[in-house]
Each structure stands twice: as C-alpha cells, then as structure tokens.
C-alpha cells in the first residue's frame, strides 16, 4: 500500500502536533517511525489509519483514509503497544475478530502455534486476565493471519521473550512479504530485522528520512566502559565519562562516536589504560538526526 502525505498538519488547541509533513512511501516499504515523546508519531499513525482528520492531504493507494475507510480498513492491521483490557473470554474475542476480518480459523491457529501460543489452554480465560506477553501474541497472530496491505506495529515485541521475538521476526518476513510495514520502535533489533528505512519526527517535523543502516550508525547506542590507572582519568572526565563502581568510567555513545573515540582513547591514555568494555544497548537515541 502506497502512503502519500502532502502538507499534513494537526493542531490540538495550542499544541501543534504535526507541521506540514510531506512524504511518499512506496508500496512494500518497510519503515520505522521514530522520535521522542511528543514528536507527533501517534498523531501521524492515527491520521494514516483514518482515525483522525488533519490538514493537508493523506492518500493510501490514492484514496483518502477517512472517506474510503470501508475500503481501506480491511487491508490494514494494527498492533498497539498496550493491548486492550477486554473482559470477554479468549474464544469470543477470537471469534469476533476472525469474523470481522474474515480470517480463516485454521490459518489463525497455525499462526498462533508458530508463536508458541496454545489457544486451547486459554480458550475460556478472559482476555484481560492473560499475561502481557500472551495478549500481545494474540494480537500479533491476528495481524499475521490477516491478508493485509499495510501492517502498523507499535513496539510489537516489548512484551515478548527472546525466543518469541525471533519467531515473530521470521514470521513477519515470511508472511508480510510485499505488504507495507510501519513500525514504531526504539529497539535496535526490531529495526535491524524488520525495516530498511527510517522516518524520524521531531516537534511534528520531518527530521530524517533515509536508510535504516545510516540512521542506526548515527543513533544506535553503546555503553563504553573504561578502567584506567588511578589518577589518570582527566581525559575521561573531559570527554563526559562518569565514574562508576570498581574503578570503571562509563559513557553512552552512538555508533559514530564509538568508532571515532576508541582510537583516540587508546592514543591519549596509552599505558594508563587498563581495560575497555563495550556493551550494545537495545534502544536507539530518539533525538533529532541531521543525516
């Protein structure tokens, strides 16, 4: 599904949520939508899905998402970050959603099994009584079993364990081939597995639109820890390192900062350098990007 935005803006009272966004995402694009809190991500997603009217023009396959909601809605699947707290038992939720979205029950059960979800074991339990991970697996199963052209995911693996995340990445690549993907996430592994491009917002404006690899080189975070000879930490202090336990000094750095700092650190500290450790952090910096 192609997504076209032209001069899209939205104001809530005195708050300007979106400021004249213009963007063209081709059908089949795999895009991460990122930005700090208040940058306009949620507003933009709601507008794209036809849940909110905005200034400017939004087109999904050349149709207005509000005016053509009855045509476009069956082609869109959305998995929110926080699952709804439905009181109905799982079997009724499954029956209702499968009926509305015309999902083949056998196909849904197959997807659920691939996500390691035992529907029979939770059949009679209220949806809101399930663990966060199980609720999220159900929502992901609905999305992956639906024949959609646009899949919108908001922090889709936040409640999943490592094994479930790996299964989801594999299933998404297999089942959503050809569909447009919009991912709201700050998780490095989600961005590396699911998307090829990044759209970054800041204060309602477009701050970055380009390749995911280039964005992650700027924004992917690492924890750089250094241990030096006692009394030789002046260089570290001058470069923003904070003293920690057991003589370690630490600083959070981007990929580019890490690449440039390591040779300088080795050169400047010389024989005073005792040890260096680098820990990759799971999340990326949500700040502005000038790439």
Secondary structure, DSSP 8 states (H G I E B T S, - for coil): --EEEEEEEEEETTEEEEEEEEEEE-TT-EEEEE--TTSSHHHHHHHHTTSS--EEEEEETTB-TTTTHHHHGGGEEEE-SS-----SBHHHHHHHHHHHHT--HHHHHHHHHHTT--HHHHTTSBGGGS-HHHHHHHHHHHHHHS--SEEEEESTTTT--HHHHHHHHHHHHHHSTTSEEEEE--BHHHHHHH-SEEEEEETTEEEEEEEHHHHHHHHEEEEEEEEE-TT--HHHHHTT-EE-GGGEEEEEEEHHHHHHHHHHHHHHHGGGEEEEEEEEEEEE--S----
